């Protein structure tokens, strides 16, 4: 069964003088074998020591450079495609700035549209999309799932199931976190050293509101 793993990096704040990120990146990994991504996360976790191992969940932002490099190298050798939307927040329309859940849903849907149009994914199969949980509000989570489901089924006629999980619940999301972080780092601070480790797997990275 095809899987889409969705995660994001950066924040949706607009207080740039108070630490808000300049960019917000939403990333998906498409794979026919979610199991291979889970194995990558487990393999990397076994190499950790001390406090990093005790946490139990890999997160690119806090891991050592060698851990990031190992995981991304494994991802580069896996069977998957990566797509990302790059949001330059300084170009976001004013109406979206006070409606962050609406903006997030909009960006995620644009990314899925490009995924379906790019067609690295067989649209005639049942698809499961697993998004990393970013909201604790049940209503917002249900709204996110309903919105993407309606857009995907009405416009592309795909059979898709949408789930929301934490990285601890769904280990493949930990791998998606590293991919998204590597792309985000390229745009936010101009460091493409991690990005280059998975460059061959990136089918598309496109700006929104260029």
C-alpha positions as CSV (number, residue, x, y, z in Angstrom):
1,X,0.0,0.0,0.0
2,X,1.4,3.5,-0.9
3,X,2.1,5.8,2.1
4,X,2.5,9.5,2.3
5,X,4.3,10.8,5.4
6,X,3.8,14.5,6.1
7,X,5.8,16.8,8.4
8,X,6.8,20.4,8.6
9,X,9.7,22.6,9.8
10,X,9.8,26.2,10.9
11,X,6.9,27.9,12.5
12,X,3.9,29.9,11.5
13,X,4.7,33.0,13.6
14,X,5.1,36.4,12.0
15,X,7.1,38.2,14.7
16,X,10.4,38.1,12.7
17,X,12.1,40.4,15.1
18,X,11.3,38.1,18.0
19,X,12.6,34.8,16.6
20,X,10.0,33.6,14.1
21,X,11.5,31.7,11.2
22,X,11.6,33.3,7.8
23,X,10.4,30.2,6.1
24,X,7.9,27.4,6.7
25,X,8.5,24.1,5.0
26,X,5.9,21.3,4.5
27,X,7.4,18.0,3.3
28,X,6.0,14.7,2.2
29,X,7.8,11.4,1.7
30,X,6.0,9.0,-0.6
31,X,6.9,5.3,-0.4
32,X,5.4,2.0,-1.2
33,X,7.0,0.5,1.9
34,X,6.5,2.4,5.1
35,X,8.3,-0.4,6.9
36,X,11.7,0.6,5.3
37,X,11.4,4.0,6.9
38,X,10.5,2.5,10.3
39,X,13.6,0.3,10.0
40,X,15.8,3.4,9.3
41,X,14.5,5.1,12.5
42,X,15.1,1.9,14.6
43,X,18.6,1.3,13.2
44,X,19.7,4.9,13.9
45,X,18.2,4.9,17.4
46,X,20.3,1.8,18.2
47,X,23.4,3.8,17.5
48,X,22.6,6.5,20.1
49,X,24.0,6.6,23.6
50,X,23.2,8.4,26.8
51,X,20.5,11.0,27.0
52,X,19.8,10.9,23.3
53,X,18.9,7.2,23.5
54,X,16.7,7.7,26.5
55,X,14.4,10.1,24.7
56,X,13.2,7.4,22.5
57,X,12.2,9.7,19.6
58,X,14.6,11.0,17.0
59,X,14.3,14.7,16.2
60,X,16.7,16.3,13.7
61,X,16.9,19.6,15.6
62,X,18.5,18.1,18.7
63,X,20.5,15.2,17.3
64,X,24.2,15.1,16.7
65,X,25.5,15.9,13.2
66,X,26.7,12.3,12.7
67,X,23.2,11.0,13.6
68,X,21.6,13.3,11.1
69,X,24.1,12.3,8.4
70,X,23.6,8.6,9.0
71,X,19.8,8.8,8.9
72,X,19.7,11.0,5.8
73,X,22.2,8.7,4.0
74,X,20.0,5.7,4.8
75,X,17.0,7.7,3.5
76,X,18.9,8.5,0.3
77,X,19.3,4.7,-0.3
78,X,15.7,3.9,0.3
79,X,12.9,3.6,-2.3
80,X,11.0,6.9,-1.9
81,X,10.3,10.3,-3.3
82,X,10.3,13.6,-1.5
83,X,8.4,16.7,-2.3
84,X,8.3,20.0,-0.4
85,X,6.6,23.4,-0.4
86,X,8.7,26.3,0.7
87,X,6.7,29.2,2.2
88,X,8.4,32.6,2.4
89,X,6.4,33.9,5.2
90,X,7.1,37.6,4.4
91,X,5.0,37.1,1.3
92,X,2.0,35.6,3.0
93,X,-1.2,37.4,2.4
94,X,-2.5,39.4,5.4
95,X,-5.7,37.4,5.6
96,X,-3.7,34.2,6.4
97,X,-1.6,35.6,9.2
98,X,-4.4,35.5,11.7
99,X,-5.7,32.1,10.5
100,X,-2.7,29.8,11.0
101,X,-4.7,26.5,10.9
102,X,-6.3,27.7,7.6
103,X,-2.9,28.6,6.2
104,X,-1.4,25.2,7.2
105,X,-4.3,23.3,5.6
106,X,-3.9,25.4,2.5
107,X,-0.1,24.8,2.2
108,X,-0.5,21.0,2.9
109,X,-3.2,20.8,0.2
110,X,-1.1,22.6,-2.4
111,X,1.7,20.1,-1.7
112,X,-0.6,17.1,-2.1
113,X,-1.9,18.7,-5.4
114,X,1.6,18.8,-6.7
115,X,2.3,15.3,-5.5
116,X,-0.8,14.0,-7.4
117,X,0.1,16.0,-10.5
118,X,3.7,14.8,-10.4
119,X,2.4,11.2,-10.2
120,X,5.3,9.4,-8.4
121,X,2.3,7.9,-6.7
122,X,-0.1,5.3,-8.2
123,X,-3.4,7.0,-8.0
124,X,-5.4,3.8,-8.6
125,X,-4.4,2.3,-5.3
126,X,-5.6,2.9,-1.8
127,X,-3.3,5.5,-0.2
128,X,-2.7,6.3,3.4
129,X,-1.4,9.7,4.4
130,X,0.0,10.0,7.9
131,X,0.6,13.6,9.1
132,X,2.7,14.5,12.1
133,X,0.5,15.9,14.8
134,X,1.0,19.6,15.3
135,X,-2.3,20.4,17.1
136,X,-3.8,19.1,20.3
137,X,-7.2,20.5,19.5
138,X,-9.4,17.7,18.2
139,X,-11.6,20.0,16.1
140,X,-8.6,21.4,14.2
141,X,-7.3,17.9,13.6
142,X,-10.6,16.7,12.2
143,X,-10.9,19.9,10.1
144,X,-7.5,19.2,8.7
145,X,-8.3,15.6,7.8
146,X,-11.7,16.5,6.3
147,X,-10.3,19.3,4.2
148,X,-7.5,17.3,2.7
149,X,-9.9,14.3,2.1
150,X,-12.4,16.3,0.3
151,X,-9.8,18.0,-1.9
152,X,-8.1,14.8,-2.8
153,X,-11.3,12.8,-3.5
154,X,-13.1,15.6,-5.4
155,X,-10.3,16.8,-7.5
156,X,-8.2,13.8,-8.1
157,X,-10.6,10.9,-7.4
158,X,-8.1,9.1,-5.3
159,X,-8.9,6.7,-2.5
160,X,-7.1,8.1,0.5
161,X,-7.2,7.5,4.2
162,X,-5.8,10.4,6.4
163,X,-4.4,9.8,9.8
164,X,-2.6,12.1,12.4
165,X,0.0,10.6,14.7
166,X,2.9,11.6,16.9
167,X,6.4,10.6,15.9
168,X,6.5,8.3,18.9
169,X,3.4,6.5,17.6
170,X,4.6,6.4,14.0
171,X,8.3,5.9,13.6
172,X,8.3,6.7,9.9
173,X,7.4,10.3,10.8
174,X,10.8,10.6,12.5
175,X,12.4,10.1,9.2
176,X,10.1,12.6,7.6
177,X,11.2,15.1,10.3
178,X,14.8,14.8,9.2
179,X,14.0,15.3,5.5
180,X,11.9,18.4,6.3
181,X,14.5,19.8,8.6
182,X,17.3,19.3,6.0
183,X,15.3,21.2,3.4
184,X,14.3,23.9,5.9
185,X,17.9,24.5,6.9
186,X,18.9,25.1,3.3
187,X,16.4,28.0,3.0
188,X,16.5,29.3,6.5
189,X,20.2,29.6,7.1
190,X,21.7,28.7,3.7
191,X,23.2,25.4,4.8
192,X,22.7,22.7,2.2
193,X,25.1,20.1,3.6
194,X,22.3,17.9,4.9
195,X,20.0,18.7,2.0
196,X,22.7,17.4,-0.4
197,X,22.5,14.0,1.3
198,X,18.9,13.5,0.0
199,X,19.0,15.7,-3.0
200,X,18.6,12.8,-5.4
201,X,15.4,11.8,-3.7
202,X,13.7,15.2,-4.0
203,X,11.2,15.1,-6.9
204,X,10.1,18.7,-6.3
205,X,10.7,21.6,-4.0
206,X,8.6,24.6,-5.0
207,X,8.0,28.1,-3.5
208,X,4.6,29.2,-2.5
209,X,3.8,32.9,-3.0
210,X,7.2,33.5,-4.8
